[in-house]
């Protein structure tokens, strides 16, 4: 299995230091945005990373891309630790790791035409001459379902769904192996979301892509992910393949998230019991002792406030269904 792993994240940490005072700027604590998480992504699969807003999902992607420096841990891409590479060495890796951003408008320069936006990666990496680049840009527009004749249009002339297709085309320009999708459909209408998800699925099959798919909507992640990791307050609470997670969640937090997914059948929706998680998410500056979820957990006992549970395997197969809970699988 090791040879089939494209990306492995080990004990990743990202703390943002806080300062107080106007002149002295004294250290006033840290925000533990990502707090010691580990996971892996196999070649050709989609790993979904889900959780409430502010749990650290996007920070994970930004650290892997080295847009922000890590506090600790490793990110092994194709058997190479990304964090130990020089800027020149990292430039080569960036051709293989690309990102699709959440906002399809803010991520595109309003002063550049669609052709210039998609052509920019070729210029940065000095690939091909002008004629070949234009040909490639038109081909990429066609691949993502846009008209190649729109190469001279600006982002504001497109709908939000079309703008996100431009973002996908830009991400595909350098023929990457790994795509980090940072909530790529959360800013779109439901009908458009389905189109973009279907596009990403088709592109994955056509170009043998590997996805890290970040989202807060479990119903969206369910349709695209092979395996899913559930985050809460900077930590991974549960990791499992998509089918197991939805049929038999082990962590109370996962159970609560799943119960919030609406069911299309009105009769079944009325009959099912909704799990409501009481309280607010604690501050990442001063997280609670023990399990960070124990203040909101219906199953919490004394040990939960004193000790932090480890992410353990609860499946017959190694690393197939992991959960960080002293009472994993206990119904709420």
Secondary structure, DSSP 8 states (H G I E B T S, - for coil): -GGGEEEEEEEEEEEEEEEESSSS-EEEEEEEEEEEEEEEEETT-EEEEE-STTSSHHHHHHHHTTSS--SEEEEEETTEEGGG--HHHHHHHHTTEEEE-S-TTTTS-TTSBHHHHHHHHHHHTT-S-HHHHHHHHHHHHHHTT--GGGGG-BGGGS-HHHHHHHHHHHHHTT--SEEEEESTTTTS-HHHHHHHHHHHHHHHHHHT-EEEEEES-HHHHHHH-SEEEEEETTEEEEEEEHHHHHHS--SHHHHHHHHTS--S-HHHHHHS------S----TTS--SSSTTTTT-TT--HHHHHS----EE-SSSTTSEEE--TTTT---
